Amino acid sequence: MKKPLLLSIGGLLAMAAGLGIGRFVYTPILPPMVEALQLTKGQAGLIASANFIGYLAGALLGALRLPGPRRTWLLAALALNAICLAGMGATSTMPAFIAWRLIAGAASAFVLIFSSSLVLDRLAAAGRASLSAVHFAGVGVGIALSAVLVAALLGAHASWTLLWFASAALSAAAGIAVALLVPADDGVQQAARAQSKSSRSPGLAALILAYGLFGFGYVITATFIVDLVRGTPAIAHLEPYIWLVVGLSAVPSVALWTALGARWGVLRAYIVANLVEAVGVAASALWVQTAGVIVAAIFLGGTFVGLTALGLVAARDGSGGDPRRRIALMTVSFSLGQILGPIFAGHLYDATGSLSTPSLAAAGALVLAALLSALALHQRRVNPSPPQPFQVKGKSCWRTKPGGM
């Protein structure tokens, strides 16, 4: 069916613009920006955390019953995201950097929440929920495209300001494509509310806490891996490529973890993905050589988008009704973890001159997230949720037996 595929591609482009570029392009731009402006690691972490605080604010707002169609909110957030990217290149002061990244974070959260609730609902209604893998792959696509863009411009000796302007242009182009591919709201959201009352989801509290620990666990390496490579002479030659490795590893990761989620159950796959990512994060601290940092990049890219998708799908499938509030609550928890991560790592880096301790702490958080996810799985097996609406035209790849998530 052509329309669900086009819709999923529209979701992919929304995620690429709002998250892959809007949130994560800061990582490859950070080293030349730090060098040009003589920023400390603590200041770099503060700018990153401002984005995560904005992401938290956006997630909290997204949990409310906002007026108007979801598509309108999505397109407005994409436009604001592009403006914020351009704003970063138009300033050079800490207060302005913090303000732009704060607003951009809120825009990114809106893109995630509204695109995911809109696209996932419609795909499920059409019996094509397997295409959710295309939607979530947008994060990796955005990372890869922005990594290529930044590397090419750096190769041409472009300034850090031009990197922001070019990223804004790429994000704006993707936003225009989203407007063409994602049609106006239909009756799916209202049907969700009519068909199923809101209910408490077994294991949701443990899953929300695990999602926050995942946010803390991945973000330290995601924020500082390029800077780590740049500051280590033996592997400095990998700087133009390491973020590209992360992005390319992320592109197929959602399809991989989707398939494993269908085979093992969503929460079982989520547990394994947390443990795999923990290995990658630990490798960035304990194996600071060419092979070690490549393993860290592959394991990070190959899991964090998959974990994002698995966590949100697990929350959506936990109980009936409009999934936007549960997706927003998961995003709030994720945001809190991300806010703490860069501040914790940046200040500890400034004090010790090493990312080893914060990276090992992040790996420990991911292991704890796996344990909490196992608890959520146990609670769902004991108290299975009611079946989901919408799965009427075909079997979703996320559909599992009661308690089998």
N, C-alpha and C positions, 0 to 999 in steps of 0.2 A: 504494500500500500504506500503510495507516494507521499501523502500528506504527513503521516507520522514520521517518516524519514526526514522530510524537510523541517518539521518541527524540532526533531532531535538535533539537527544541524544548527538550527537557530539557537537552541539551548547551548550547544557546544560553543558557538561564537559569543554568546552572552557570558559564559563562564570564562572563556579565553580573555575577553576584554576586561571584565570586572575583577577576576581573580588572577588568572595567569599573568596578565600584564599589570593591571591596576594595583595588585597587592605585591606580586613577587618580582617585578622588574627592579625594585629597590635593591635586591641582592646583587645583581651584576653591575648596577650603576654605583653602588656604595664605594668600592675601592677607589676609582678615580675621583669621586666626590670627596671622600675623606682626604685624599692626597692634596687636592686643589684647595680645600678649605681648612686643612689641618684640624679636622674633627677628631676627638678622642673616641675610643670604643664606647665609653659611657654615653657620649652624645649620640653616636650612631645607634646605640640600643634604645635611647630615649625617643629618637625619631621613629624607629620601628615600633616601639610600644605605643606611641601616639596613634599610629595606624590601627593597632589592635584595640586601643580604647575606643576609637571611633567605630570599629567593627562591633564591639560590645554594645555601644549605644544604638547602632543600627539594628542589631539583633533584638534588643529590648523593644525598640519601636516596632519592629517587624512582628512581634508577638501580639501587638494590639490589633484591634479591629479597625484598620485604616480605611477611610472612605475611598471609593473609586475603584476602577478595574485594576487587577494585578498587572496587566500589561502596561498600563500607564505608569505605575510605580517603577516597573522594570526599566522602561525606556528612559525615564527621568534619571534613574540611578546611573545608567550607562552614560548619559550625557554629562552628568556631574563628575563621574569618574574621569572622563577625558579632560575636562576642565582642570581638575586637580592635578593630573599628570603634567599638563602644560604649566600650571602654577608653580610646580616644583622647579622647573627650569627658569622661571622668571624671577626668582628670589635667591638670596644667599644668606639669610639670617635664621638663627635657630627658631625664634617665635613663629616666623612664617612657615618654615619647614614643618613644624609641629602642627600648625593650624591646617595646612594643606593635607597632610597625611591623616589627621584626625577626621576631616570631612571625607577624604577618600575611603577611609576604613568603613564609615557608615554607608557610603555608596556601595562598597563591595558586599557588605552584609545584605543589603537590599537586593542586589543582583542575585546572590546565592539563594536567598529565601524565596523571592518572588519567581525567579526562573525555575527553581526546583519544584515548588508547589504547582506552578502552572504547567510545566512540561511533564512532570511525573504523573499528575492527575490525568492529563489528556492521553498520554501513552498507555496508561493502565486502562482507561475507558475504551481505547481502540484495540485492546488486547495485544499491544506491542511494547510491553514494559521492558522487554529485553533491550530496547533502544536507549534505555537510561544510561547504558554504558557509553553511548555516543555523547550524550549530554555532559556527563561528568569528565569525559576525556578532554573537554575544553580547557580545563586547568593546565594539563600537560601541554596541549597545543599552544596555549598562550605563553607558557614558560619557554617552550622551544623557539617559537617565532621571535619573542622578545630577546632571547639569548643570541640568536643569529643576528638580529638587528643591532644589538649593542656591540657584539664582537666585530661586525663589519664596520661600524662607525668608529670604534676604537682603532681598528686597523687603518682607518683613514685619518687618524689623529683628531677625531672630533672631540669637542669639549664635553664635559659632563652635562652642561645645560642643553646641548643639542640632543643628547641621549634622551632626556626627558621629553623634549618637544617631539622627537620622532616617535617615541612610545605613545604619546598622546594622539598623534595622527593615526597610528595603527589601531589604537583602541577605538577611536571615533569611527574609522572605517568599518570595524567589526560591529559597532553599535548600529550603524545604518543597515547593515545586512540583517541584523536581528529584527529591526522594524519591518523588514520585507518578509521575513520567514515565519515570524511568530504572529499569528492572527489575533484579533480582538477576543476578549474573554467570551466563553460560551456558558452553558449551564452546568458545567461539570462541578464547579465549586458549590453552587447551590444544591445540586443533587447530592453531593457528599453530605451536606448538613442534614438534608431531608432523609437520607437513607440510613444514617447511623448516628446515634447519640454519642457524645463524647464519653469516654470511659477511661478509667485508670489503667495504665499499661503495666503489667507485671514486669519487674526488672528495669523499668525506665529510669528510676533514680540512680541505680548502679551504672546504667549505660551512660547517663548524662555525666556523672562523675568521671567515668572512664574516658569520655570524649574530651573533657577538660584536661586530663592528664596526657592524652594524646597531643592536644594542642601545645602543651608545655614541652612535651618530649621531642616533637619534630622541629619546633620553631628555632631552637638554638642553632642547630646545624643548618637549617634552611636560611637563616639570616647571615651566618658568619662563614659558611664554607668557602665562598669565593675569597673572602678576606684572609681566611686561614691559608689558602693556597698561595695567595699573593705574598704573604709574610713568611713563607717557608722556602728558602732558596732552592732546596732540592726538588721542589715540585712547582715552583713559580711559573714554569713554562706551560702549566696546565690551566692557567687562569682564564684564557679566552674560551676554553672548552668545557670546564667543569660544570658550569650552570647549564650548558647545552646538554650534557650527559644527564643531568637531573631531569630536564624537560623531556628529552627523548624517552627516558625510562618511564616517565609518567604517562605518556600517550597510550601505550598498550596496557597499562597497569589496571585500568578500570575494567577492561574486557577480561583480563586474567582473573581479577578478584571477583568479578561478576560470575564467571564460570565456576570458580571455586565455591562461591556463595550458593549457587544453584546445586552444586554437588554435595557440599558438606552442611549447608545451612549458613545464613548470613552471619550469625554471631560466632559460629565456629571459625569461619574465614576471618572475621574481625580479630579474633584472639590470635590466630597465627600471624596475621599481618602486623599486629603490634609487636610481636616477638621478633619478626624479621627486621622491622624498622629499628628495634632496640639494638640488634647486632650491627646495623649500618651506622647508627649514631655512636656506638662504642668504638667502632673501627676508626671514626674520624678523630678520636682521642688517643687511641692506643696504637694505631698503625699509620703514622703520619709519613707515608711514603707514596709513591705513584700508585702502586696496586691498592694500597689501603684507602686512599682518598677516592679512587675510582669505584671501589666496592661501596664506600659510604655514599657516593653520589647515586649509584645504581639502586642501592637498597632504599635510600631516601625517596628518590623519584618513583621507584617501583612500588611504593607502599602508601605514601601520604595522601595521594588523590584517591586511591582505592579505599583507604581507611575513611576518608571523608564521605565517599559514596556509600560504603557499607554501613557506617554509623547512621547516616540520614535515612537510608532505606529501612534499617532496623527500627528506627524511631517511627517512621511512617507506617510500617506494618504492625506496630505494636498494638494499635487499637483503631477503631473506626473513626469516621468523621474527617473534617478538614485537617490536613496534616500540617498546615502552616505554623500553628502554635508549637507543636512538638519539634518541628525543624528549627524554629526560632529558639526554643529552650536549649536544644543541643548546641546551637551556634553561640548562645550566651556562654555556656560552659567552656566551649572551645576558645572563645575570646579571652576569658579570664586566664586560661592557661597560657595563651600567647602573650598577654600583657606582662605576666610575671617572667616569662622566659628570657626575652631580650634584656630586660633590666637586670635580672639575676646574672646572666652570662656576661653582659657588658661591664658591670661593675666588678665582678670577680676577675674578669680578664684584665681590667685596669690595675687591680690589686696584685695579681700574680703573674701577669704576662703570658697566661696560658688558658686555652679553652678546654683543657683536659678535665678539670673538676666539674664545670657546668655540663659538659657533654656526658660524662658518666652519670651525673644526677639525672639528666634527661633520659638516658637509657633505662635507669631504674624506674622512672615515672612510666615509661612505656611498658615495662614488665608488670607494674602495678595495674596499669590500664587493662592488660590482658587478664589479670586475676579478677578484676571487677567485672569484666565482660563475661567471664566464666560464671560468676555469681548471677549475673543477669540471665544467662542462658538457663541456669538451674531454676531460677524463679519462674521463667516462662514455661519451662517443662512441667513444673508443678501446677502453675495456674495459667494455662494457655489462653491467649486473647481470642476474642470473637473474630470470625472471618472478615476479610476486607471486602468492601464493596468495589464495584467497577470491573472486577476481573471476570468479564462476562463473554468476551469475544475470543479469548484464547488464554492459554496458561502462561502466567508471568514467570520469567526465569527466577524471580525472587520468591515465588510461592513455595512454601514448605509445609510439611505436616505440622499439626499443632504441637507446640513445644520443640520443634525441630530447628529453630532458628539459630 
